Amino acid sequence: MLMPILAVLTGLLLLVWSADRFVEGASSTAGHFSVPPLLVGMVIVGFGTSAPEMVVSTLAASQGNPGLALGNAWGSNIANIALILGVTALVAPILVQSMILRKELPILTAVTLLAGFLVWDGGLSRADAWVLLGVFAVLVGWTIFEGMRGGSDALATETAAELQAHAMPLPRSLMWVGVGLVVLVGSSQMLVWGAVQIAQSLGVSDLIIGLTVVAVGTSLPELASCVAAARKGEHDIALGNVLGSNLFNSLAVVGIAGAIAPMQIDAEVLTRDYPMMLGLTVVLFLMGWGFRKRQGRINRLEALALLAAYAGYTGFLITTMVPAA
């Protein structure tokens, strides 16, 4: 057990470091080529913060561990909303000012419903996976269109300020893209190996390991960036990181994993994990959209409720591991 545990811990540390370098390098590179800040914030940062989930799930599926791939993607969505936004809003309440993000809230809810519809028969076929990837392609097209239009959206303003604050020469930007990507793949391989070994040693499914240890680990880049953004008053960047990441996870991450290896969906996933993800997504929509002239926001009381929900869910998952251990 010592080597797998060390592999998971080392893999997580390198994963967080490499994802951060990759996002910074890619964002700075885009700035050098005059990519609109709104497009950087919506696509490049969204893709970059989901890169750990994408690489981990792709490797897990290709190595015959589809449960780990699905657990990582959906577990990350749960962690992003309940844990990441909960901690972030506890540090600094989040106000939703961007109209683009308000549009993404119902889209994320619809995508989550679509994912549930596709797996409700107990499996994710290659056809289902290609449906997810097709929707992802359409959304990317819409996102690029919105990003190229630019405008005075709050997310564009905050992203432009971040790009200026972290400007670096083009050669250095490209170097961090390359280094970040190489370390990202290597650390993901280490993490997948360690997680599978731990699951086998404890006699639990790789789905449970994916929903807990791996999901939290691959969500750490979002935690760091969201808290930093909220402390600077960049509320829309904080929320945008989570919305972009969850859209990528639900569509691209699960879609790629399913296209590589069609998977059977355990009954408890449909009665435990999917309802949790859907419920949190609906709650986030209600909080972030704002109704009856109430501005969309996540205050500290709501943050505590999100954290309590995550603690209860994770605690329940851990109790399912104890008898087998």
Stockholm file with secondary structure:
# STOCKHOLM 1.0

chainA/1-325         MLMPILAVLTGLLLLVWSADRFVEGASSTAGHFSVPPLLVGMVIVGFGTSAPEMVVSTLAASQGNPGLALGNAWGSNIANIALILGVTALVAPILVQSMILRKELPILTAVTLLAGFLVWDGGLSRADAWVLLGVFAVLVGWTIFEGMRGGSDALATETAAELQAHAMPLPRSLMWVGVGLVVLVGSSQMLVWGAVQIAQSLGVSDLIIGLTVVAVGTSLPELASCVAAARKGEHDIALGNVLGSNLFNSLAVVGIAGAIAPMQIDAEVLTRDYPMMLGLTVVLFLMGWGFRKRQGRINRLEALALLAAYAGYTGFLITTMVPAA
#=GR chainA/1-325 SS CHHHHHHHHHHHHHHHHHHHHHHHHHHHHHHHTTCCHHHIIIIIHHHHHHHHHHHHHHHHHHTTCHHHHHHHHHHHHHIIIIIIHHHHHHHSCEECCCHHHHHHHHHHHHHHHHHHHHHTTSEECHHHHHHHHHHHHHHHHHHHHHHHHCCSCHHHHHHHHHHHHTCCCHHHHHHHHHHHHHHHHHHHHHHHHHHHHHHHHHTCCHHHHIIIIIHHHHHHHHHHHHHHHHHTTCHHHHHHHHHHHHHHIIIIIHHHHHHHSCEECCHHIIIIIHHHHHHHHHHHHHHHHCCTTCCCEECHHHHHHHHHHHHHHHHHHHHHHTTTC
#=GC SS_cons         CHHHHHHHHHHHHHHHHHHHHHHHHHHHHHHHTTCCHHHIIIIIHHHHHHHHHHHHHHHHHHTTCHHHHHHHHHHHHHIIIIIIHHHHHHHSCEECCCHHHHHHHHHHHHHHHHHHHHHTTSEECHHHHHHHHHHHHHHHHHHHHHHHHCCSCHHHHHHHHHHHHTCCCHHHHHHHHHHHHHHHHHHHHHHHHHHHHHHHHHTCCHHHHIIIIIHHHHHHHHHHHHHHHHHTTCHHHHHHHHHHHHHHIIIIIHHHHHHHSCEECCHHIIIIIHHHHHHHHHHHHHHHHCCTTCCCEECHHHHHHHHHHHHHHHHHHHHHHTTTC
//
